[in-house]
Amino acid sequence: MEQKKHNGWGSTFGFLMAAIGSAVGLGNIWGFPYKMGANGGFPFLIMYFLVAIFVGFVVMLAEMALGRKTGKGPVGTYYELSRRYRWVGWFGVLSAFIITSFYSVLGAYCIKYAVLNIADIFGIEALGSAGMNGAEVFTALITNQPEGMFYTFVFMFVTAAIVMGGIKSGIERFSKIVMPVLFVMMVIVIIRSVTLPGAEEGIRFMFDFNLEPLKENFFGVLSTAGGQVFFSLSLGMGIMMTYGAYLAPEHNMQRDTIVIIIADTIVAIMSGLAVLPAAFALGGEGAQLAGPKLLYITMQNVFDSMGKFGPIFGALFYILVVIAAVTSSISLVEVVTKFFIDRAKVKGKEPKRGAVTFWSCLAITALAMVVAADGLGSNGLWIPGQKVFGVGAWNSSWLDFMDAWSEGVMMPLGAFFLCMFVAYEYGMDRFGEAISLGGHKFRARGFCSFCIHVIAPIGMLMVLYGQLTSFFGSTNLALGGIALVIYIVLAMIPVGIAQKKGYCDSYQVMGFFLFSALTAVVPALVVTMCLNDRTKYLAK
């Protein structure tokens, strides 16, 4: 099969900035630093690197190589190259769609905080903090449904405008400008953060050489490191396969993959230095050190404690975070857009990127409005599964519900089946040819073969187990597993039958199951209600 010809990246630098921008997101800022400190500090960093090398490298390389080989997104790539795994591409597209619908809300909150701090600089009381602390500002935001929905619309509008510009004139141009700016802004914030009185406690928390967490729960720490690598590098959601579709043959993907992994890790550490020292120094007793509360409550309290210079550093910090969020969201939207572009080409039509992006973003925005109106579960909206299951980590809000089924289930499964496809159907010979396009020798062939056959699949199963345990809890893990199996069967059986009979292709069949895949509510609730009704019947 020959390399498909397509318009793509204008330069290696532009591609790297876009890929690194996709990897650098909100999870790096509020997740990596705390996980590193809570799981041993420097030993966790070493374990993170090992997982990134033995799992992250081969999965990312495989995604980019297959995308470049076909010039298509996840669905189109699997449909062209595979017979048994054609359905796997849907995990990437659906994950990207769902994740963008709640990620845009978190990005919208960051815009609000940037506006708030800028307003405090210029004394605009109507838009400023009005003397409220971080917790009060956050509560007022998530319970104000029109405001949350407005900023969500703004965030999606910016994202859509960039993606409409295309790869070279939109995503690449934006990334080449904002990523260096993000780096400079981060250095400024780090300098201020580490020079605050008491900042050394935060630095010590991150980098302390503590082996106790590894002794007490080695596999738990390993699973945490694997999960952070997986999500930090944007694996399993179709991004790298989509970006790889625009790569020219002369790109050295082995080199580029290493650069992306190293750069993402450096930025994650820098994010920690920008956040945790300040949080320890000025966050106050009981300050949240991870998750959304770190970003929206603790850090706002930190800037409030800086006096007249606080709003300046606050505006700088939240603009930085908005940039990180947008560079991730444009990559997610491009995955969805690329699917419809590929679909139009299959039908022999000339795709119109502007129209495709508009309708894709409109659909995402509609779902995002539900998340924004829900306000992280604060506004009393109906949330799937609460009446049957009760409130758990997977359904305490619409955001958690979507996160559980996209990042918790579909992404790890997508990466696992990618390894299965390359190892046991596509083969290392054809994979090596995809890597070697443009004359680049596949120097890591032996290493990649061992990892993709053995290490990476095991790593993905560990990540999946960690995610299921995190969202559903050990007592509900079996029930979550049943729902997951039914979900996979529902997706696979009709696709296999329809393709075998020749009645239709996977695009048409999966369209019927789109709603079920988007929410995963059908398999989860059917199994749960059946088991619940059976239990009540037996109890009588």
C-alpha positions as CSV (number, residue, x, y, z in Angstrom):
1,M,0.0,0.0,0.0
2,E,1.4,3.4,-0.9
3,Q,1.5,6.4,1.3
4,K,-1.6,8.5,0.8
5,K,-1.0,12.0,-0.5
6,H,-2.6,14.8,1.5
7,N,-2.0,18.4,2.6
8,G,-0.5,18.6,6.1
9,W,1.9,20.2,8.4
10,G,4.1,23.0,7.1
11,S,7.1,22.2,9.3
12,T,8.3,19.7,11.9
13,F,8.4,22.5,14.5
14,G,4.7,23.3,13.8
15,F,3.7,19.6,14.2
16,L,5.7,19.2,17.4
17,M,4.1,22.4,18.9
18,A,0.7,21.1,18.0
19,A,1.4,17.6,19.4
20,I,3.0,18.9,22.6
21,G,0.1,21.4,22.9
22,S,-2.4,18.5,22.7
23,A,-0.6,16.6,25.4
24,V,-0.2,19.6,27.7
25,G,-3.6,20.2,29.2
26,L,-5.5,20.7,32.5
27,G,-4.6,17.3,33.7
28,N,-0.9,18.1,33.6
29,I,-1.5,21.2,35.8
30,W,-3.8,19.7,38.4
31,G,-3.0,16.0,38.3
32,F,0.7,15.2,37.6
33,P,2.3,17.3,40.4
34,Y,0.2,16.0,43.2
35,K,0.4,12.4,42.0
36,M,4.1,12.7,41.8
37,G,4.4,14.0,45.4
38,A,1.8,11.6,46.9
39,N,3.5,8.6,45.3
40,G,7.0,9.0,46.4
41,G,8.3,12.1,44.5
42,F,11.4,11.4,42.5
43,P,10.9,7.6,42.5
44,F,7.5,8.1,40.9
45,L,9.1,10.3,38.3
46,I,11.5,7.5,37.4
47,M,8.6,5.0,37.2
48,Y,6.7,7.5,35.0
49,F,9.6,7.7,32.6
50,L,9.8,3.9,32.4
51,V,6.2,3.5,31.6
52,A,6.4,6.4,29.1
53,I,9.3,4.5,27.4
54,F,8.0,1.0,27.4
55,V,4.3,1.8,26.8
56,G,3.8,5.4,25.8
57,F,6.5,5.4,23.2
58,V,5.2,2.4,21.3
59,V,1.5,3.3,21.5
60,M,2.1,6.9,20.3
61,L,4.4,5.7,17.5
62,A,1.9,3.1,16.4
63,E,-0.9,5.7,16.3
64,M,1.1,8.2,14.3
65,A,2.5,5.5,11.9
66,L,-0.9,4.1,11.0
67,G,-2.4,7.5,10.6
68,R,0.4,8.6,8.2
69,K,0.1,5.3,6.3
70,T,-3.6,5.9,5.4
71,G,-3.9,9.6,5.7
72,K,-7.1,9.1,7.6
73,G,-8.5,9.4,11.2
74,P,-9.1,6.5,13.5
75,V,-12.2,5.1,11.9
76,G,-10.9,5.4,8.4
77,T,-7.5,3.9,9.3
78,Y,-8.9,0.8,11.0
79,Y,-11.5,0.3,8.2
80,E,-8.7,0.4,5.6
81,L,-6.1,-1.7,7.3
82,S,-8.0,-4.2,9.4
83,R,-10.6,-6.9,9.0
84,R,-11.1,-7.9,12.6
85,Y,-10.6,-4.6,14.4
86,R,-12.5,-2.1,12.2
87,W,-14.7,-1.2,15.1
88,V,-11.8,0.0,17.3
89,G,-11.5,3.3,15.6
90,W,-14.9,4.3,17.0
91,F,-13.4,4.4,20.5
92,G,-11.1,7.2,19.5
93,V,-13.8,9.4,17.7
94,L,-16.4,8.9,20.4
95,S,-13.9,9.5,23.2
96,A,-12.8,12.8,21.5
97,F,-16.4,13.9,21.1
98,I,-17.4,13.1,24.7
99,I,-14.2,14.5,26.3
100,T,-14.5,17.8,24.4
101,S,-18.1,18.2,25.7
102,F,-16.9,18.4,29.3
103,Y,-13.3,19.6,28.7
104,S,-14.8,22.8,27.1
105,V,-16.7,23.5,30.3
106,L,-13.5,23.3,32.4
107,G,-11.8,25.6,29.8
108,A,-14.7,27.9,30.0
109,Y,-14.2,28.2,33.8
110,C,-10.6,29.2,33.1
111,I,-11.7,32.0,30.8
112,K,-14.0,33.2,33.6
113,Y,-11.1,33.3,36.1
114,A,-8.9,35.1,33.6
115,V,-11.6,37.7,33.0
116,L,-12.1,38.0,36.8
117,N,-8.5,38.7,37.5
118,I,-8.1,41.1,34.6
119,A,-11.2,43.0,35.9
120,D,-9.6,43.2,39.3
121,I,-6.5,44.7,37.8
122,F,-8.6,47.5,36.2
123,G,-11.1,47.8,39.1
124,I,-14.1,46.6,37.1
125,E,-16.3,45.5,40.0
126,A,-19.1,44.0,37.9
127,L,-16.7,41.4,36.4
128,G,-14.2,41.1,39.3
129,S,-14.1,38.9,42.4
130,A,-16.1,41.5,44.5
131,G,-14.2,40.5,47.6
132,M,-15.1,36.8,47.4
133,N,-12.5,34.1,48.1
134,G,-11.7,31.2,45.8
135,A,-14.4,28.9,47.1
136,E,-17.1,31.6,46.9
137,V,-16.1,32.6,43.4
138,F,-16.2,28.9,42.3
139,T,-19.6,28.2,43.9
140,A,-21.0,31.4,42.3
141,L,-19.8,30.3,38.9
142,I,-21.0,26.7,38.8
143,T,-24.4,27.6,40.2
144,N,-24.8,30.4,37.7
145,Q,-26.0,28.4,34.7
146,P,-26.3,31.2,32.1
147,E,-22.7,32.4,32.9
148,G,-21.3,28.9,32.7
149,M,-23.1,28.2,29.4
150,F,-21.9,31.6,28.0
151,Y,-18.3,31.0,28.7
152,T,-18.6,27.5,27.4
153,F,-19.9,28.9,24.1
154,V,-17.0,31.3,24.0
155,F,-14.5,28.5,24.5
156,M,-16.1,26.4,21.8
157,F,-16.3,29.4,19.4
158,V,-12.5,30.0,19.8
159,T,-11.8,26.3,19.3
160,A,-14.0,26.1,16.2
161,A,-12.5,29.2,14.6
162,I,-9.0,27.7,14.9
163,V,-10.0,24.2,13.5
164,M,-11.8,25.8,10.6
165,G,-8.5,27.3,9.5
166,G,-7.2,23.8,8.8
167,I,-4.1,22.1,9.8
168,K,-1.5,24.5,8.5
169,S,-3.3,27.8,8.6
170,G,-5.3,27.1,11.7
171,I,-3.9,24.5,14.2
172,E,-0.3,24.8,13.3
173,R,-0.2,28.6,13.1
174,F,-1.9,28.9,16.4
175,S,0.3,26.3,18.1
176,K,3.5,27.9,16.8
177,I,2.6,31.2,18.4
178,V,1.0,30.2,21.7
179,M,3.2,27.3,22.8
180,P,6.4,29.5,23.1
181,V,4.2,32.1,24.8
182,L,2.9,29.5,27.2
183,F,6.4,28.4,28.0
184,V,7.6,32.0,28.8
185,M,4.5,32.7,30.9
186,M,5.0,29.5,32.8
187,V,8.6,30.5,33.6
188,I,7.4,33.8,35.0
189,V,4.8,32.2,37.2
190,I,7.4,29.6,38.4
191,I,9.8,32.3,39.4
192,R,7.1,34.0,41.5
193,S,5.9,30.7,42.9
194,V,9.2,29.2,44.1
195,T,10.3,32.5,45.7
196,L,7.3,32.8,48.0
197,P,8.0,32.3,51.7
198,G,7.2,28.6,52.5
199,A,7.4,27.5,48.9
200,E,10.1,25.0,49.8
201,E,7.5,22.7,51.3
202,G,5.8,22.4,47.9
203,I,9.1,21.6,46.2
204,R,10.0,19.1,48.8
205,F,6.6,17.4,48.4
206,M,7.1,17.0,44.7
207,F,10.8,15.9,44.6
208,D,11.3,14.1,47.9
209,F,12.9,10.7,47.5
210,N,10.3,8.6,49.4
211,L,10.2,4.9,48.9
212,E,7.4,4.2,51.4
213,P,4.5,4.5,48.8
214,L,6.3,2.0,46.6
215,K,6.8,-0.5,49.5
216,E,3.2,-0.2,50.6
217,N,1.5,-0.4,47.3
218,F,3.9,-0.9,44.4
219,F,1.3,-1.9,41.8
220,G,-1.0,1.0,42.9
221,V,1.8,3.5,42.2
222,L,2.7,1.7,39.0
223,S,-1.0,1.9,37.9
224,T,-1.1,5.6,38.8
225,A,2.0,6.3,36.8
226,G,0.7,4.3,33.9
227,G,-2.6,6.2,33.9
228,Q,-0.9,9.6,34.1
229,V,1.4,8.7,31.1
230,F,-1.6,7.4,29.2
231,F,-3.8,10.5,29.6
232,S,-0.9,13.0,29.6
233,L,0.3,11.9,26.2
234,S,-3.2,11.9,24.7
235,L,-3.2,8.2,23.8
236,G,-6.2,6.2,22.9
237,M,-8.4,9.1,21.8
238,G,-7.4,9.2,18.2
239,I,-5.4,12.5,18.4
240,M,-2.0,11.2,17.4
241,M,-3.5,9.0,14.7
242,T,-5.3,12.0,13.3
243,Y,-2.3,14.3,13.5
244,G,-0.2,11.5,12.0
245,A,-2.5,11.5,9.0
246,Y,-1.1,14.9,8.0
247,L,2.6,13.9,8.4
248,A,4.7,13.8,5.3
249,P,7.0,10.7,4.7
250,E,10.2,12.6,5.5
251,H,9.1,13.2,9.1
252,N,11.2,11.0,11.5
253,M,8.4,9.8,13.7
254,Q,10.7,7.9,16.1
255,R,12.6,11.1,16.9
256,D,9.4,13.2,17.0
257,T,7.7,10.7,19.5
258,I,10.7,10.9,21.8
259,V,10.7,14.8,21.7
260,I,6.9,14.9,22.4
261,I,7.3,12.6,25.5
262,I,10.2,14.5,26.9
263,A,8.7,17.9,26.3
264,D,5.3,16.8,27.8
265,T,7.1,15.5,30.9
266,I,9.1,18.7,31.3
267,V,6.0,20.9,31.0
268,A,4.2,18.7,33.5
269,I,7.1,19.2,36.0
270,M,7.1,22.9,35.3
271,S,3.3,23.0,35.9
272,G,4.0,21.5,39.3
273,L,6.6,24.1,40.1
274,A,4.2,26.8,39.1
275,V,1.3,25.5,41.2
276,L,2.4,23.4,44.3
277,P,5.0,25.7,45.9
278,A,2.4,28.6,45.8
279,A,-0.4,26.3,47.0
280,F,1.8,25.2,50.0
281,A,3.0,28.8,50.7
282,L,-0.3,30.7,50.5
283,G,-3.1,28.2,50.0
284,G,-3.8,28.0,53.7
285,E,-4.6,25.0,55.9
286,G,-6.6,22.4,54.1
287,A,-5.9,23.7,50.7
288,Q,-6.8,21.3,47.9
289,L,-3.7,20.1,46.1
290,A,-5.2,18.3,43.1
291,G,-8.1,18.3,40.8
292,P,-10.4,21.2,39.8
293,K,-10.4,22.6,43.3
294,L,-6.7,23.2,43.1
295,L,-7.1,25.2,39.9
296,Y,-10.3,27.1,40.8
297,I,-10.2,27.5,44.5
298,T,-6.7,27.1,46.0
299,M,-4.9,29.0,43.2
300,Q,-7.4,31.9,43.3
301,N,-6.8,32.1,47.1
302,V,-3.1,32.2,46.4
303,F,-3.4,35.1,44.1
304,D,-5.8,36.9,46.6
305,S,-3.0,36.5,49.2
306,M,-0.4,38.3,47.0
307,G,-1.9,41.8,47.5
308,K,-2.0,44.3,44.7
309,F,0.1,42.1,42.5
310,G,-2.1,39.1,42.9
311,P,-4.6,39.9,40.0
312,I,-1.6,40.4,37.7
313,F,-0.2,37.0,38.4
314,G,-3.7,35.5,38.5
315,A,-4.5,36.9,35.0
316,L,-1.1,35.6,33.7
317,F,-1.7,32.2,35.2
318,Y,-5.3,31.7,34.0
319,I,-4.4,32.9,30.5
320,L,-1.7,30.3,30.5
321,V,-4.2,27.7,31.5
322,V,-6.7,28.8,28.9
323,I,-3.9,28.4,26.2
324,A,-3.2,24.9,27.5
325,A,-6.9,24.0,27.4
326,V,-7.4,25.4,23.9
327,T,-4.4,23.5,22.4
328,S,-5.9,20.3,23.7
329,S,-9.5,21.1,22.6
330,I,-8.5,21.8,19.0
331,S,-6.8,18.4,18.7
332,L,-9.9,16.7,20.1
333,V,-12.2,18.6,17.7
334,E,-9.9,17.8,14.8
335,V,-10.4,14.0,15.5
336,V,-14.2,14.4,15.1
337,T,-13.8,16.8,12.1
338,K,-11.4,14.4,10.4
339,F,-13.9,11.5,10.7
340,F,-16.5,13.5,8.7
341,I,-13.9,14.6,6.1
342,D,-12.8,11.0,5.5
343,R,-16.4,10.0,5.3
344,A,-17.2,12.6,2.6
345,K,-14.2,11.4,0.6
346,V,-15.3,7.8,0.8
347,K,-18.6,8.9,-0.8
348,G,-16.7,10.7,-3.5
349,K,-17.6,14.2,-2.3
350,E,-15.4,17.2,-1.7
351,P,-15.4,17.9,2.0
352,K,-16.0,21.4,3.2
353,R,-13.9,21.8,6.4
354,G,-15.7,24.9,7.5
355,A,-19.1,23.3,7.4
356,V,-17.9,20.0,8.9
357,T,-16.2,21.8,11.8
358,F,-19.3,24.0,12.4
359,W,-21.7,21.1,12.7
360,S,-19.2,19.0,14.7
361,C,-18.7,21.9,17.2
362,L,-22.4,22.6,17.3
363,A,-23.1,19.0,18.4
364,I,-20.3,19.1,20.9
365,T,-21.5,22.5,22.3
366,A,-25.1,21.1,22.7
367,L,-23.8,18.3,24.9
368,A,-21.4,20.7,26.7
369,M,-24.4,22.9,27.6
370,V,-25.8,20.1,29.6
371,V,-22.5,19.8,31.5
372,A,-22.3,23.5,32.1
373,A,-25.9,23.7,33.3
374,D,-25.2,20.8,35.6
375,G,-22.4,22.8,37.3
376,L,-20.5,19.7,38.5
377,G,-23.6,18.3,40.0
378,S,-24.6,21.4,41.9
379,N,-27.8,22.3,40.1
380,G,-30.0,19.3,40.5
381,L,-30.1,18.0,37.0
382,W,-31.0,14.4,36.3
383,I,-27.9,12.3,36.0
384,P,-27.9,8.7,34.6
385,G,-27.7,5.9,37.1
386,Q,-28.2,7.9,40.3
387,K,-31.6,6.4,41.1
388,V,-30.5,2.9,40.4
389,F,-26.9,2.9,41.6
390,G,-26.9,5.9,43.9
391,V,-24.3,8.6,43.6
392,G,-20.8,7.4,43.0
393,A,-17.5,8.7,41.6
394,W,-18.7,7.8,38.1
395,N,-22.1,9.7,38.2
396,S,-21.8,12.4,40.8
397,S,-22.2,14.9,37.9
398,W,-22.6,14.9,34.1
399,L,-18.9,15.6,33.8
400,D,-17.9,12.6,35.9
401,F,-20.4,10.4,34.0
402,M,-18.9,11.3,30.6
403,D,-15.4,11.1,32.0
404,A,-15.9,7.6,33.3
405,W,-17.1,6.2,30.0
406,S,-14.6,8.1,27.8
407,E,-11.4,8.3,29.7
408,G,-12.2,5.5,32.0
409,V,-13.3,2.8,29.5
410,M,-13.1,3.7,25.8
411,M,-9.6,5.2,25.8
412,P,-7.8,2.3,27.6
413,L,-9.7,-0.2,25.5
414,G,-8.8,1.7,22.3
415,A,-5.1,1.6,23.1
416,F,-5.2,-2.1,24.2
417,F,-6.9,-3.2,20.9
418,L,-4.4,-1.0,19.0
419,C,-1.6,-3.1,20.4
420,M,-3.6,-6.3,19.6
421,F,-4.1,-5.1,16.0
422,V,-0.5,-4.2,15.3
423,A,0.9,-7.3,17.1
424,Y,-1.4,-10.0,15.8
425,E,-3.0,-8.8,12.6
426,Y,-1.1,-6.0,11.0
427,G,2.3,-7.5,11.8
428,M,5.7,-6.0,12.6
429,D,6.8,-6.1,8.9
430,R,4.1,-3.9,7.7
431,F,4.4,-1.7,10.8
432,G,8.1,-1.3,10.1
433,E,7.3,-0.2,6.5
434,A,4.9,2.4,7.9
435,I,7.7,3.7,10.2
436,S,10.3,3.7,7.5
437,L,8.5,5.8,5.0
438,G,10.9,8.5,3.7
439,G,14.0,6.3,4.2
440,H,14.1,6.4,8.0
441,K,15.5,3.2,9.4
442,F,13.3,1.5,12.0
443,R,16.0,1.4,14.6
444,A,13.7,0.5,17.5
445,R,12.0,-2.5,15.8
446,G,13.1,-5.1,18.3
447,F,12.3,-2.9,21.3
448,C,8.9,-2.0,19.8
449,S,8.0,-5.6,18.9
450,F,8.7,-6.8,22.5
451,C,6.7,-3.9,24.0
452,I,3.7,-4.0,21.7
453,H,3.4,-7.8,22.1
454,V,3.9,-8.0,25.9
455,I,4.5,-4.8,27.9
456,A,2.0,-2.4,26.4
457,P,-1.1,-4.6,26.5
458,I,-0.4,-5.5,30.1
459,G,0.1,-1.8,30.8
460,M,-3.2,-0.9,29.2
461,L,-5.0,-3.6,31.2
462,M,-3.5,-2.1,34.4
463,V,-4.7,1.4,33.4
464,L,-8.1,0.0,32.6
465,Y,-8.3,-1.8,36.0
466,G,-7.1,1.4,37.8
467,Q,-9.7,3.5,36.0
468,L,-12.6,1.1,36.7
469,T,-11.5,0.9,40.4
470,S,-11.3,4.6,40.6
471,F,-14.7,5.3,39.1
472,F,-16.7,2.3,40.2
473,G,-14.9,1.3,43.4
474,S,-13.8,-2.3,44.1
475,T,-17.2,-3.4,45.3
476,N,-18.9,-2.2,42.1
477,L,-16.1,-3.2,39.8
478,A,-17.8,-6.5,38.8
479,L,-21.0,-4.6,37.9
480,G,-19.1,-2.1,36.0
481,G,-17.3,-4.9,34.2
482,I,-20.6,-6.5,33.2
483,A,-21.8,-3.2,31.8
484,L,-18.6,-2.8,29.9
485,V,-18.7,-6.2,28.4
486,I,-22.3,-5.7,27.2
487,Y,-21.3,-2.3,25.8
488,I,-18.5,-3.9,23.7
489,V,-20.8,-6.7,22.6
490,L,-23.5,-4.3,21.5
491,A,-20.9,-2.4,19.4
492,M,-19.1,-5.5,17.9
493,I,-21.9,-8.0,17.1
494,P,-23.9,-5.9,14.6
495,V,-20.8,-4.6,12.9
496,G,-19.4,-8.0,12.4
497,I,-22.7,-9.5,11.1
498,A,-23.4,-6.6,8.8
499,Q,-19.9,-6.6,7.3
500,K,-19.9,-10.3,6.9
501,K,-23.3,-10.3,5.1
502,G,-22.3,-7.3,3.0
503,Y,-25.4,-5.4,4.0
504,C,-23.6,-2.2,5.0
505,D,-20.3,-0.8,6.2
506,S,-19.2,0.0,9.7
507,Y,-20.0,3.7,9.3
508,Q,-23.7,3.0,8.8
509,V,-24.0,0.3,11.5
510,M,-22.2,2.3,14.1
511,G,-24.4,5.3,13.3
512,F,-27.3,3.4,14.8
513,F,-25.4,2.9,18.0
514,L,-24.0,6.4,18.2
515,F,-26.2,7.5,21.0
516,S,-25.5,4.4,23.1
517,A,-21.8,4.9,22.6
518,L,-21.9,8.6,23.4
519,T,-23.5,8.1,26.8
520,A,-23.0,4.3,27.5
521,V,-26.2,4.6,29.4
522,V,-28.0,1.8,27.6
523,P,-25.7,-1.1,28.6
524,A,-25.0,0.3,32.1
525,L,-28.7,0.9,33.0
526,V,-30.1,-2.2,31.3
527,V,-27.7,-4.5,33.2
528,T,-28.1,-2.6,36.5
529,M,-31.9,-2.5,36.3
530,C,-32.1,-6.2,35.4
531,L,-29.9,-7.1,38.3
532,N,-31.7,-4.7,40.6
533,D,-35.1,-6.0,39.7
534,R,-33.9,-9.6,40.1
535,T,-32.6,-8.8,43.6
536,K,-35.9,-7.2,44.6
537,Y,-37.8,-10.2,43.3
538,L,-35.7,-12.6,45.2
539,A,-36.0,-10.4,48.3
540,K,-39.8,-10.8,48.2
